[in-house]
């Protein structure tokens, strides 16, 4: 029992339960304001956008940029620009003045070979380049320089066609004769390319890009290009080197080696054309009709 004095001076008796209640209330009054502290307002963070959602437009643009038709369009633009550059660069200067005039010896041969390869990409005729190689460097060095330039130009065209054009053009090989040509190049790459290089009836650039669209390997393509281009390139190089004496036996033999394969190639192409016409199916005939 606890004693407490009232205002009137009397004595009041408080029970333990009442005392405990008063003590709890007093504690709440004293301690409560110190413990109950309002938490500072935390600013709400902006919603986090998933990385996949943010990268989706960029990935779409990249896929469109690397699509087969976009790459084919780039190839067409590059080839058109290369062909247009022929009007700015006069190939006849190679025969008239030689190129480059400030270099000599091996450096001039290397520079000429690189220029030769670039000129083939710009659709400059190879006979003109071969004549220039013979006229500038002579028969032997001109032949070597022209062959190196031929392989460089063919390899560059094959690489461009394989990377930029193959995926877009292969689904278009639906005609019977296109499938036959593709199968021939894919299964018998070395032999087919050797024939295309030996006979001048097939344009150099056309053989390069047709081989690139097919499944021909790099090694058969480059090896057949190097070996098959020797006779024709040698004939033109000798003709260019002996152009100042057109009645010499070397010049006459070179001209014969140029003319005879051209005639043979024309005859073979003519017969193959009739052979392909004879193998057309009813679907091809109906399509033409």
Backbone as JSON, one array per atom type, in Angstrom:
{
  "sequence": "XXXXXXXXXXXXXXXXXXXXXXXXXXXXXXXXXXXXXXXXXXXXXXXXXXXXXXXXXXXXXXXXXXXXXXXXXXXXXXXXXXXXXXXXXXXXXXXXXXXXXXXXXXXXXXXXXXXXXXXXXXXXXXXXXXXXXXXXXXXXXXXXXXXXXXXXXXXXXXXXXXXXXXXXXXXXXXXXXXXXXXXXXXXXXXXXXXXXXXXXXXXXXXXXXXXXXXXXXXXXXXXXXXXXXXXXXXXXXXXXXXXXXXXXXXXXXXXXXXXXXXXXXXXXXXXXXXXXXXXXXXXXXXXXX",
  "N": [[0.85, -1.18, 0.0], [0.59, 2.21, -0.93], [1.04, 5.54, 0.28], [-0.59, 8.6, -0.29], [-0.97, 12.15, -0.35], [-3.76, 14.13, -0.3], [-5.29, 17.13, -1.76], [-6.88, 18.19, 0.2], [-5.61, 17.55, 2.43], [-6.01, 15.11, 3.48], [-5.5, 11.59, 3.6], [-4.92, 9.28, 1.03], [-5.43, 6.1, -0.24], [-3.63, 4.1, -2.49], [-3.81, 1.57, -4.89], [-1.61, -1.13, -5.98], [-2.03, -1.66, -8.77], [-3.11, 0.7, -9.81], [-1.0, 2.42, -9.35], [0.93, 1.39, -11.08], [-0.27, 1.93, -13.51], [-0.25, 4.73, -13.55], [2.5, 5.13, -13.6], [3.19, 4.09, -16.1], [1.86, 5.86, -17.83], [3.22, 8.21, -17.24], [5.75, 7.57, -18.11], [5.32, 7.3, -20.86], [4.71, 9.92, -21.48], [7.14, 11.2, -21.05], [9.23, 9.78, -22.38], [8.16, 9.14, -24.86], [7.99, 11.31, -26.89], [10.7, 11.46, -27.55], [11.38, 9.05, -28.74], [9.56, 8.53, -30.8], [10.06, 9.57, -33.76], [9.62, 11.36, -36.64], [10.11, 9.87, -39.78], [12.36, 10.92, -42.32], [11.24, 12.2, -45.47], [11.53, 10.18, -48.25], [12.62, 10.63, -51.48], [10.81, 9.56, -54.33], [12.1, 7.18, -56.54], [12.83, 7.31, -60.07], [11.12, 5.26, -62.43], [12.77, 2.27, -63.36], [13.95, 1.49, -66.48], [13.97, -1.5, -68.24], [16.98, -3.04, -69.48], [16.82, -4.5, -71.82], [14.57, -3.4, -73.06], [15.45, -0.81, -73.57], [17.54, -1.3, -75.36], [16.27, -2.32, -77.56], [15.39, -0.65, -79.85], [17.95, 0.02, -80.89], [18.97, -2.51, -81.5], [17.18, -3.31, -83.47], [17.74, -1.43, -85.47], [20.38, -2.15, -86.01], [20.03, -4.76, -86.97], [18.54, -4.21, -89.27], [20.43, -2.74, -90.66], [22.4, -4.63, -91.16], [21.09, -6.47, -92.7], [20.46, -8.81, -95.41], [19.57, -7.49, -97.81], [20.22, -4.83, -97.35], [23.0, -4.98, -97.28], [23.43, -5.84, -99.9], [22.54, -3.59, -101.28], [24.5, -1.79, -100.48], [26.7, -2.94, -101.78], [25.95, -2.52, -104.46], [26.02, 0.25, -104.55], [28.76, 0.71, -104.06], [29.91, -0.5, -106.33], [28.79, 1.05, -108.34], [29.92, 3.52, -107.72], [32.6, 2.88, -108.16], [32.56, 2.33, -110.91], [31.86, 4.85, -111.84], [34.12, 6.26, -111.22], [35.85, 5.73, -113.28], [35.42, 7.6, -115.24], [36.64, 9.81, -114.17], [39.27, 9.04, -113.94], [41.55, 8.49, -116.38], [42.09, 5.66, -118.12], [43.73, 5.34, -120.34], [46.06, 6.7, -119.89], [47.86, 4.98, -118.78], [48.95, 3.63, -120.9], [50.02, 5.69, -122.4], [51.76, 7.38, -120.83], [52.77, 5.84, -118.76], [52.71, 4.59, -115.36], [53.12, 4.69, -111.81], [54.72, 7.79, -112.6], [56.72, 8.77, -110.92], [57.91, 6.69, -109.6], [60.07, 3.79, -109.66], [61.4, 0.63, -110.81], [61.02, -2.12, -108.54], [59.22, -0.94, -106.75], [57.52, 0.55, -108.39], [56.35, -1.55, -109.79], [54.93, -2.92, -107.78], [53.14, -0.89, -106.98], [51.77, -0.59, -109.38], [50.55, -3.11, -109.61], [48.75, -3.06, -107.43], [47.15, -0.9, -108.22], [46.17, -2.02, -110.56], [44.51, -4.09, -109.56], [42.55, -2.51, -108.25], [41.53, -1.14, -110.45], [40.28, -3.19, -111.86], [38.1, -3.63, -110.2], [36.77, -1.31, -110.74], [35.75, -1.85, -113.19], [37.45, -1.5, -115.36], [38.64, -2.58, -118.45], [40.42, -5.65, -118.58], [42.16, -6.43, -120.78], [43.18, -3.95, -121.65], [44.61, -3.15, -119.35], [46.48, -5.21, -119.24], [47.92, -4.82, -121.62], [49.01, -2.34, -120.96], [50.66, -3.08, -118.8], [52.59, -4.66, -120.11], [53.66, -2.74, -121.87], [54.77, -0.87, -120.11], [56.47, -2.27, -118.31], [57.69, -4.31, -119.72], [57.88, -7.66, -121.17], [58.26, -9.92, -119.34], [58.36, -8.92, -116.59], [56.08, -7.4, -116.79], [54.14, -9.37, -117.23], [54.22, -10.76, -114.73], [53.49, -8.67, -112.97], [50.91, -8.04, -113.92], [49.58, -10.47, -113.43], [49.66, -10.63, -110.62], [48.13, -8.35, -110.02], [45.73, -9.2, -111.19], [44.95, -11.37, -109.54], [44.7, -10.02, -107.1], [42.61, -8.18, -107.67], [40.55, -9.99, -108.38], [40.28, -11.43, -105.98], [39.44, -9.36, -104.23], [36.96, -8.64, -105.4], [35.62, -11.08, -105.15], [35.51, -11.34, -102.36], [33.93, -9.07, -101.65], [31.54, -9.68, -102.99], [30.87, -12.1, -101.72], [30.5, -11.37, -99.0], [28.7, -9.18, -99.07], [26.72, -9.73, -100.99], [25.91, -12.44, -101.28], [24.01, -13.63, -99.45], [21.64, -12.31, -100.1], [21.25, -12.82, -102.81], [21.3, -15.58, -103.31], [18.76, -16.83, -102.62], [17.37, -16.12, -104.91], [18.04, -17.77, -106.97], [16.34, -19.45, -108.82], [15.58, -20.15, -111.37], [16.01, -22.67, -113.92], [18.45, -22.75, -115.4], [20.02, -21.06, -113.89], [20.24, -22.47, -111.49], [21.6, -24.68, -112.48], [24.05, -23.52, -113.28], [24.93, -22.56, -110.79], [25.2, -24.97, -109.38], [27.24, -26.17, -110.86], [29.4, -24.42, -110.43], [29.62, -24.62, -107.66], [30.12, -27.36, -107.08], [32.19, -28.08, -108.81], [34.35, -26.19, -108.58], [37.09, -25.35, -109.07], [37.65, -26.38, -111.66], [35.6, -25.22, -113.18], [36.1, -22.47, -112.87], [38.62, -22.34, -113.98], [38.09, -22.86, -116.69], [36.52, -20.61, -117.23], [38.43, -18.6, -116.97], [40.33, -19.25, -118.9], [39.04, -19.03, -121.39], [38.12, -16.15, -123.07], [35.45, -15.4, -123.26], [33.79, -15.03, -121.05], [33.11, -12.31, -119.03], [35.48, -10.73, -116.84], [34.67, -9.55, -114.37], [32.09, -10.57, -114.13], [32.5, -13.33, -113.81], [33.79, -13.27, -111.35], [31.82, -12.32, -109.48], [29.74, -14.12, -109.87], [30.96, -16.47, -108.97], [31.29, -15.72, -106.32], [28.65, -15.64, -105.36], [27.98, -18.31, -105.53], [28.81, -21.47, -103.87], [31.52, -21.8, -103.94], [34.88, -22.35, -102.86], [37.5, -20.3, -101.35], [40.2, -20.99, -101.95], [40.14, -22.75, -104.32], [39.06, -20.85, -106.1], [40.95, -18.68, -106.2], [43.28, -20.07, -106.98], [42.56, -21.18, -109.49], [42.06, -18.81, -110.83], [44.62, -17.6, -110.9], [46.15, -19.51, -112.36], [44.61, -19.96, -114.69], [44.59, -17.48, -115.9], [47.06, -17.02, -116.99], [47.82, -17.66, -119.8], [46.29, -15.85, -121.46], [46.89, -13.36, -120.29], [49.68, -13.29, -120.62], [49.86, -13.19, -123.41], [48.74, -10.67, -123.99], [50.5, -9.03, -122.56], [52.95, -9.46, -123.89], [52.21, -8.49, -126.39], [51.79, -5.81, -125.72], [54.39, -5.09, -124.98], [55.77, -5.4, -127.39], [54.56, -3.66, -129.08], [55.6, -1.57, -130.51], [56.83, -2.69, -132.67], [55.03, -4.02, -134.79], [55.22, -5.98, -136.75], [56.85, -7.97, -135.9], [57.8, -11.37, -135.08], [57.15, -12.15, -132.4], [55.11, -10.37, -131.66], [53.14, -11.03, -133.55], [52.62, -13.69, -132.91], [51.64, -13.36, -130.34], [49.29, -11.91, -130.87], [47.91, -13.89, -132.26], [47.53, -15.75, -130.23], [45.76, -14.33, -128.73], [43.55, -13.98, -130.38], [42.66, -16.54, -131.26], [41.8, -18.05, -128.85], [39.65, -16.36, -128.22], [37.88, -16.7, -130.37], [37.35, -19.46, -130.1], [36.18, -19.48, -127.59], [33.87, -18.01, -128.14], [32.49, -19.73, -129.89], [32.08, -21.97, -128.22], [30.48, -20.82, -126.22], [28.25, -20.19, -127.75], [27.31, -22.74, -128.5], [26.8, -23.83, -125.98], [24.71, -22.2, -125.21], [22.6, -22.99, -126.9], [22.43, -25.6, -125.99], [21.56, -25.26, -123.35], [19.1, -24.12, -123.87], [17.8, -26.3, -124.98], [17.49, -27.9, -122.76], [15.53, -26.75, -121.21], [12.67, -26.77, -119.13], [9.07, -27.46, -119.06], [7.99, -25.59, -117.32], [9.71, -23.37, -117.47], [9.29, -22.65, -120.16], [6.59, -21.96, -120.09], [6.75, -19.77, -118.42], [8.18, -17.9, -119.97], [6.3, -17.56, -121.99]],
  "CA": [[0.0, 0.0, 0.0], [1.33, 3.48, -0.99], [0.26, 6.66, 0.84], [-0.55, 9.85, -1.05], [-1.66, 13.23, 0.34], [-4.7, 14.84, -1.17], [-5.31, 18.56, -1.59], [-7.59, 18.56, 1.45], [-4.81, 17.15, 3.58], [-6.33, 13.75, 3.87], [-4.63, 10.53, 3.08], [-5.64, 8.37, 0.12], [-4.74, 4.8, -0.41], [-3.56, 3.7, -3.93], [-3.51, 0.15, -5.09], [-0.46, -1.33, -6.9], [-2.41, -1.58, -10.18], [-3.26, 2.12, -10.15], [0.34, 3.02, -9.39], [1.6, 0.95, -12.31], [-0.89, 2.65, -14.62], [0.26, 6.1, -13.53], [3.91, 5.09, -14.01], [3.23, 3.88, -17.55], [1.45, 7.11, -18.47], [4.32, 9.17, -17.07], [6.85, 7.16, -19.0], [4.92, 7.65, -22.23], [4.8, 11.37, -21.64], [8.53, 11.67, -21.04], [10.08, 9.1, -23.36], [7.5, 9.02, -26.16], [8.4, 12.29, -27.89], [12.08, 11.27, -27.97], [11.5, 7.85, -29.55], [8.74, 8.67, -32.0], [10.62, 10.62, -34.62], [9.1, 11.19, -38.0], [11.16, 9.52, -40.76], [12.43, 11.91, -43.42], [10.59, 11.78, -46.72], [12.46, 9.67, -49.25], [12.06, 10.89, -52.81], [10.49, 8.36, -55.13], [13.0, 7.04, -57.68], [12.18, 7.14, -61.38], [11.02, 3.84, -62.81], [13.92, 1.75, -64.08], [13.58, 0.86, -67.75], [14.82, -2.67, -68.47], [18.02, -2.87, -70.51], [16.36, -5.09, -73.07], [13.66, -2.47, -73.7], [16.22, 0.31, -74.09], [18.39, -1.75, -76.47], [15.49, -2.86, -78.66], [15.52, 0.14, -81.09], [19.3, -0.1, -81.44], [19.14, -3.83, -82.11], [16.42, -3.32, -84.71], [18.5, -0.67, -86.46], [21.55, -2.93, -86.4], [19.58, -5.87, -87.81], [18.19, -3.66, -90.58], [21.66, -2.32, -91.34], [23.14, -5.82, -91.57], [20.23, -7.39, -93.43], [21.03, -9.13, -96.73], [19.27, -6.51, -98.85], [21.01, -3.63, -97.07], [24.37, -5.23, -97.74], [23.43, -5.85, -101.36], [22.45, -2.2, -101.71], [25.83, -1.21, -100.3], [27.55, -3.45, -102.86], [25.58, -1.83, -105.69], [26.53, 1.63, -104.45], [30.21, 0.68, -104.22], [30.23, -0.8, -107.72], [28.43, 2.23, -109.14], [30.95, 4.53, -107.48], [33.83, 2.45, -108.84], [32.39, 2.54, -112.35], [31.87, 6.29, -112.12], [35.48, 6.79, -111.09], [36.57, 5.56, -114.54], [35.31, 8.85, -115.99], [37.59, 10.76, -113.6], [40.63, 8.53, -114.18], [41.65, 8.07, -117.78], [42.98, 4.5, -118.17], [44.69, 5.41, -121.44], [47.33, 7.27, -119.44], [48.78, 3.89, -118.5], [49.65, 3.3, -122.14], [50.71, 6.85, -122.96], [52.82, 7.95, -119.99], [53.24, 4.96, -117.69], [52.2, 5.02, -114.05], [53.27, 6.13, -111.55], [55.97, 8.23, -113.2], [57.74, 9.12, -109.93], [58.49, 5.49, -109.02], [60.79, 2.95, -110.59], [61.8, -0.68, -110.32], [60.05, -2.97, -107.85], [58.16, -0.11, -106.15], [56.55, 0.86, -109.43], [55.61, -2.78, -110.11], [53.98, -3.16, -106.69], [52.08, 0.12, -107.08], [50.97, -0.9, -110.56], [49.73, -4.28, -109.32], [47.63, -2.63, -106.58], [46.26, -0.11, -109.07], [45.54, -2.97, -111.48], [43.4, -4.71, -108.85], [41.49, -1.53, -108.04], [40.92, -0.82, -111.74], [39.34, -4.25, -112.22], [36.88, -3.37, -109.44], [36.1, -0.2, -111.4], [35.32, -2.34, -114.49], [38.38, -1.2, -116.44], [38.91, -3.86, -119.16], [41.73, -6.25, -118.33], [43.1, -6.35, -121.9], [43.86, -2.65, -121.62], [45.58, -3.17, -118.26], [47.57, -6.12, -119.6], [48.74, -4.12, -122.6], [49.77, -1.32, -120.25], [51.71, -3.74, -118.03], [53.67, -5.01, -121.03], [54.29, -1.54, -122.42], [55.51, -0.15, -119.07], [57.47, -3.09, -117.61], [58.24, -5.35, -120.56], [57.12, -8.9, -121.24], [58.34, -10.78, -118.16], [57.89, -8.2, -115.4], [54.7, -7.0, -117.03], [53.3, -10.53, -116.97], [54.12, -10.99, -113.28], [52.71, -7.58, -112.35], [49.51, -8.18, -114.3], [49.0, -11.63, -112.75], [49.43, -10.26, -109.22], [46.97, -7.47, -110.01], [44.54, -9.99, -111.49], [44.56, -12.13, -108.35], [44.23, -9.05, -106.1], [41.29, -7.69, -108.06], [39.57, -11.07, -108.29], [40.03, -11.7, -104.56], [38.63, -8.27, -103.66], [35.59, -8.76, -105.9], [35.04, -12.29, -104.55], [35.19, -11.05, -100.97], [32.8, -8.16, -101.59], [30.34, -10.41, -103.37], [30.54, -13.11, -100.72], [30.04, -10.73, -97.75], [27.6, -8.23, -99.25], [25.69, -10.11, -101.94], [25.54, -13.85, -101.36], [22.79, -13.95, -98.7], [20.46, -11.75, -100.76], [21.07, -13.31, -104.18], [21.13, -17.03, -103.4], [17.34, -17.23, -102.73], [16.81, -15.79, -106.22], [18.49, -18.76, -107.96], [15.21, -20.37, -108.99], [15.5, -20.62, -112.76], [16.71, -23.92, -114.13], [19.83, -22.54, -115.84], [20.76, -20.47, -112.77], [20.56, -23.57, -110.59], [22.63, -25.5, -113.1], [25.32, -22.79, -113.19], [25.34, -22.54, -109.39], [25.68, -26.3, -109.02], [28.53, -26.4, -111.51], [30.43, -23.64, -109.73], [29.76, -25.07, -106.28], [30.68, -28.71, -107.02], [33.43, -28.17, -109.59], [34.78, -24.79, -108.57], [38.39, -25.12, -109.72], [37.55, -26.66, -113.09], [34.72, -24.24, -113.81], [36.76, -21.18, -112.92], [39.73, -22.47, -114.93], [37.52, -22.69, -118.03], [36.1, -19.21, -117.38], [39.61, -17.74, -117.14], [41.05, -19.58, -120.13], [38.32, -18.53, -122.55], [37.76, -14.76, -122.76], [34.05, -15.09, -123.5], [33.14, -14.65, -119.79], [33.75, -11.11, -118.47], [36.22, -10.96, -115.62], [33.88, -9.18, -113.21], [30.94, -11.47, -114.02], [32.97, -14.58, -113.23], [34.1, -13.03, -109.93], [30.63, -12.2, -108.65], [29.01, -15.39, -109.93], [31.64, -17.39, -108.05], [31.03, -15.28, -104.95], [27.29, -16.03, -104.98], [27.97, -19.76, -105.37], [29.47, -21.98, -102.67], [32.91, -22.1, -104.26], [35.82, -21.96, -101.82], [38.49, -19.28, -101.68], [41.41, -21.55, -102.55], [39.93, -23.09, -105.75], [38.81, -19.65, -106.9], [42.19, -17.94, -106.42], [44.23, -20.9, -107.73], [42.12, -21.25, -110.88], [42.24, -17.48, -111.41], [46.04, -17.38, -111.17], [46.63, -20.4, -113.42], [43.85, -19.79, -115.92], [44.82, -16.16, -116.5], [48.43, -16.9, -117.51], [47.98, -17.57, -121.26], [45.73, -14.62, -122.02], [47.65, -12.22, -119.78], [50.99, -13.3, -121.27], [49.71, -12.74, -124.79], [48.54, -9.22, -124.0], [51.72, -8.38, -122.08], [53.92, -9.49, -124.99], [51.73, -7.56, -127.42], [52.07, -4.45, -125.27], [55.83, -4.85, -124.99], [56.26, -5.36, -128.77], [53.64, -2.85, -129.88], [56.36, -0.67, -131.4], [57.22, -3.45, -133.87], [53.88, -4.91, -135.02], [55.5, -7.06, -137.71], [57.78, -8.93, -135.31], [57.16, -12.68, -134.8], [56.57, -12.2, -131.05], [53.84, -9.65, -131.66], [52.16, -11.78, -134.33], [52.23, -14.87, -132.12], [50.8, -12.89, -129.24], [47.97, -11.6, -131.41], [47.24, -15.15, -132.56], [47.08, -16.33, -128.96], [44.61, -13.54, -128.25], [42.4, -14.12, -131.28], [42.16, -17.92, -131.33], [40.92, -18.37, -127.72], [38.41, -15.58, -128.28], [36.98, -17.37, -131.31], [36.93, -20.73, -129.51], [35.23, -19.17, -126.52], [32.59, -17.6, -128.73], [31.82, -20.92, -130.41], [31.65, -22.78, -127.08], [29.35, -20.13, -125.59], [27.09, -20.33, -128.64], [26.8, -24.11, -128.4], [26.23, -24.01, -124.64], [23.43, -21.5, -125.16], [21.6, -23.88, -127.51], [22.28, -26.77, -125.11], [20.71, -24.87, -122.22], [17.74, -23.95, -124.37], [17.21, -27.62, -125.17], [17.2, -28.53, -121.48], [14.51, -26.04, -120.46], [11.48, -27.55, -118.84], [7.8, -26.81, -119.43], [7.75, -24.44, -116.46], [10.44, -22.24, -118.02], [8.63, -22.24, -121.38], [5.36, -21.26, -119.72], [7.1, -18.47, -117.84], [8.5, -17.0, -121.06], [5.07, -17.26, -122.73]],
  "C": [[0.88, 1.22, 0.0], [0.43, 4.57, -0.47], [0.43, 7.87, -0.01], [-1.39, 10.87, -0.32], [-2.5, 13.99, -0.63], [-4.63, 16.32, -0.91], [-5.98, 18.97, -0.28], [-6.84, 18.14, 2.66], [-5.06, 15.78, 4.03], [-5.38, 12.78, 3.22], [-5.47, 9.59, 2.24], [-4.8, 7.14, -0.08], [-4.8, 4.39, -1.88], [-3.16, 2.25, -4.04], [-2.3, 0.01, -6.0], [-0.83, -1.22, -8.36], [-2.55, -0.14, -10.64], [-1.91, 2.79, -10.24], [1.07, 2.62, -10.67], [1.05, 1.68, -13.51], [-0.37, 4.07, -14.7], [1.71, 6.14, -13.99], [4.04, 4.91, -15.52], [2.87, 5.15, -18.29], [2.56, 8.13, -18.4], [5.48, 8.84, -17.99], [6.54, 7.51, -20.45], [5.05, 9.13, -22.49], [6.23, 11.85, -21.75], [9.34, 11.08, -22.18], [9.5, 9.15, -24.76], [7.95, 10.03, -27.19], [9.83, 12.09, -28.39], [12.21, 10.07, -28.92], [10.74, 8.0, -30.86], [9.22, 9.86, -32.8], [10.14, 10.35, -36.04], [10.25, 10.93, -38.97], [11.16, 10.54, -41.89], [11.83, 11.33, -44.69], [11.64, 11.39, -47.74], [11.87, 9.93, -50.62], [11.87, 9.6, -53.6], [11.39, 8.31, -56.36], [12.21, 6.85, -58.96], [12.13, 5.66, -61.73], [12.2, 3.42, -63.68], [13.43, 1.03, -65.33], [14.49, -0.34, -67.97], [15.81, -2.43, -69.61], [17.57, -3.41, -71.85], [15.43, -4.14, -73.83], [14.41, -1.3, -74.31], [17.03, -0.09, -75.31], [17.59, -2.22, -77.68], [15.55, -1.99, -79.91], [16.89, 0.03, -81.72], [19.51, -1.44, -82.12], [18.35, -3.93, -83.41], [17.17, -2.58, -85.82], [19.7, -1.46, -86.94], [21.16, -4.1, -87.29], [19.2, -5.38, -89.21], [19.43, -3.26, -91.38], [22.43, -3.5, -91.88], [22.29, -6.84, -92.32], [20.81, -7.67, -94.81], [20.77, -8.07, -97.79], [19.99, -5.2, -98.6], [22.44, -3.8, -97.53], [24.45, -5.27, -99.26], [23.33, -4.43, -101.91], [23.79, -1.49, -101.57], [26.78, -1.67, -101.4], [27.23, -2.73, -104.17], [26.11, -0.4, -105.69], [28.04, 1.66, -104.66], [30.6, 0.42, -105.68], [29.88, 0.38, -108.63], [29.46, 3.34, -108.96], [32.26, 4.17, -108.17], [33.72, 2.66, -110.34], [32.41, 4.02, -112.72], [33.27, 6.88, -112.04], [36.29, 6.63, -112.37], [36.52, 6.85, -115.36], [36.26, 9.92, -115.46], [39.03, 10.35, -113.84], [40.69, 7.95, -115.57], [42.6, 6.88, -117.88], [44.01, 4.56, -119.29], [46.03, 6.03, -121.03], [48.34, 6.18, -119.14], [49.58, 3.52, -119.74], [50.49, 4.47, -122.64], [51.93, 7.27, -122.14], [53.43, 6.96, -119.03], [52.76, 5.49, -116.35], [52.77, 4.12, -112.97], [54.63, 6.62, -112.03], [57.07, 8.51, -112.19], [58.39, 7.9, -109.29], [59.21, 4.69, -110.09], [61.11, 1.6, -109.97], [60.67, -1.44, -109.66], [58.92, -2.16, -107.23], [57.1, 0.24, -107.17], [55.72, -0.37, -109.79], [54.56, -3.08, -109.05], [52.82, -2.17, -106.77], [51.18, -0.16, -108.27], [50.06, -2.09, -110.3], [48.53, -3.92, -108.45], [46.64, -1.81, -107.4], [45.5, -0.98, -110.06], [44.32, -3.61, -110.8], [42.25, -3.76, -108.62], [40.78, -1.18, -109.34], [39.96, -1.93, -112.19], [38.03, -4.12, -111.44], [36.07, -2.24, -110.07], [35.7, -0.54, -112.83], [36.19, -1.84, -115.64], [38.72, -2.51, -117.14], [40.32, -4.36, -118.89], [42.65, -6.24, -119.54], [43.86, -5.03, -121.95], [44.93, -2.62, -120.54], [46.75, -4.08, -118.57], [48.49, -5.5, -120.64], [49.61, -3.05, -121.93], [50.9, -1.93, -119.44], [52.89, -4.12, -118.92], [54.4, -3.81, -121.56], [55.16, -0.84, -121.38], [56.67, -0.97, -118.54], [58.12, -4.15, -118.5], [57.45, -6.64, -120.42], [57.1, -9.65, -119.92], [57.81, -10.09, -116.92], [56.45, -7.74, -115.57], [53.74, -8.15, -116.8], [53.13, -10.79, -115.48], [53.29, -9.94, -112.59], [51.23, -7.72, -112.67], [48.85, -9.36, -113.61], [48.73, -11.31, -111.28], [48.22, -9.33, -109.11], [45.67, -8.2, -110.3], [44.04, -10.73, -110.26], [44.05, -11.18, -107.26], [42.83, -8.56, -106.43], [40.21, -8.75, -107.95], [39.25, -11.39, -106.83], [39.19, -10.63, -103.9], [37.19, -8.36, -104.11], [34.89, -9.97, -105.29], [34.65, -12.03, -103.1], [34.0, -10.12, -100.83], [31.49, -8.88, -101.94], [29.91, -11.43, -102.34], [29.96, -12.48, -99.46], [28.77, -9.92, -97.96], [26.46, -8.74, -100.14], [25.17, -11.52, -101.88], [24.21, -14.14, -100.68], [21.54, -13.43, -99.39], [20.2, -12.4, -102.12], [20.84, -14.81, -104.26], [19.65, -17.45, -103.42], [16.72, -16.94, -104.08], [17.21, -16.79, -107.31], [17.41, -19.83, -108.14], [15.08, -20.9, -110.41], [16.39, -21.85, -112.94], [18.18, -23.69, -114.5], [20.66, -21.88, -114.76], [21.15, -21.54, -111.76], [21.65, -24.46, -111.17], [24.0, -24.83, -113.02], [25.83, -22.76, -111.75], [25.86, -23.9, -108.95], [27.03, -26.61, -109.63], [29.65, -25.67, -110.79], [30.67, -24.15, -108.31], [30.45, -26.43, -106.19], [32.02, -28.83, -107.72], [34.02, -26.77, -109.72], [36.07, -24.55, -109.33], [38.28, -25.31, -111.23], [36.7, -25.61, -113.8], [35.4, -22.88, -113.93], [37.96, -21.2, -113.87], [39.23, -22.26, -116.36], [37.12, -21.24, -118.26], [37.28, -18.28, -117.58], [40.34, -18.02, -118.46], [40.37, -18.99, -121.37], [37.79, -17.13, -122.24], [36.3, -14.41, -123.01], [33.31, -14.64, -122.25], [33.83, -13.41, -119.26], [34.37, -11.4, -117.11], [35.37, -10.68, -114.39], [32.69, -10.11, -113.02], [31.35, -12.8, -113.4], [33.26, -14.42, -111.74], [32.84, -13.06, -109.07], [29.74, -13.44, -108.74], [29.64, -16.43, -109.01], [31.38, -17.01, -106.6], [29.64, -15.69, -104.47], [27.19, -17.54, -104.79], [28.66, -20.16, -104.06], [30.92, -22.41, -102.95], [33.81, -21.59, -103.15], [36.82, -20.93, -102.32], [39.68, -19.88, -102.44], [41.2, -22.0, -103.99], [39.74, -21.85, -106.62], [40.12, -18.93, -107.22], [43.19, -18.75, -107.24], [43.84, -20.97, -109.2], [42.27, -19.9, -111.57], [43.7, -17.24, -111.79], [46.52, -18.23, -112.34], [45.91, -20.16, -114.75], [44.08, -18.46, -116.62], [46.18, -16.03, -117.15], [48.46, -16.77, -119.03], [47.5, -16.24, -121.84], [46.51, -13.39, -121.57], [49.03, -12.14, -120.43], [50.9, -12.79, -122.7], [49.56, -11.22, -124.87], [49.8, -8.48, -123.53], [52.79, -8.35, -123.17], [53.49, -8.53, -126.1], [51.98, -6.12, -127.01], [53.54, -4.12, -125.31], [56.37, -4.7, -126.4], [55.35, -4.52, -129.67], [54.37, -1.93, -130.83], [56.83, -1.36, -132.66], [56.14, -4.46, -134.19], [54.12, -6.02, -136.02], [56.46, -8.1, -137.16], [57.07, -10.25, -135.03], [56.51, -12.74, -133.42], [55.22, -11.51, -131.0], [52.77, -10.43, -132.41], [51.69, -13.03, -133.58], [51.31, -14.48, -130.97], [49.4, -12.56, -129.72], [47.2, -12.86, -131.78], [46.72, -15.81, -131.29], [45.92, -15.56, -128.35], [43.38, -13.85, -129.08], [41.81, -15.52, -131.24], [41.32, -18.29, -130.11], [39.62, -17.58, -127.72], [37.41, -16.23, -129.22], [36.45, -18.69, -130.73], [35.91, -20.49, -128.4], [33.88, -18.75, -127.04], [31.8, -18.8, -129.23], [31.28, -21.78, -129.26], [30.44, -22.14, -126.4], [28.09, -20.26, -126.44], [26.48, -21.72, -128.53], [26.19, -24.37, -127.03], [24.88, -23.32, -124.54], [22.33, -22.36, -125.77], [21.37, -25.13, -126.64], [21.38, -26.45, -123.92], [19.27, -24.64, -122.65], [17.04, -25.29, -124.54], [16.84, -28.29, -123.88], [16.13, -27.81, -120.68], [13.27, -26.91, -120.29], [10.23, -26.82, -119.24], [7.5, -25.59, -118.57], [8.45, -23.2, -116.99], [9.78, -21.71, -119.3], [7.34, -21.47, -121.09], [5.63, -19.89, -119.14], [7.42, -17.47, -118.92], [7.24, -16.59, -121.84], [4.21, -16.28, -121.95]]
}
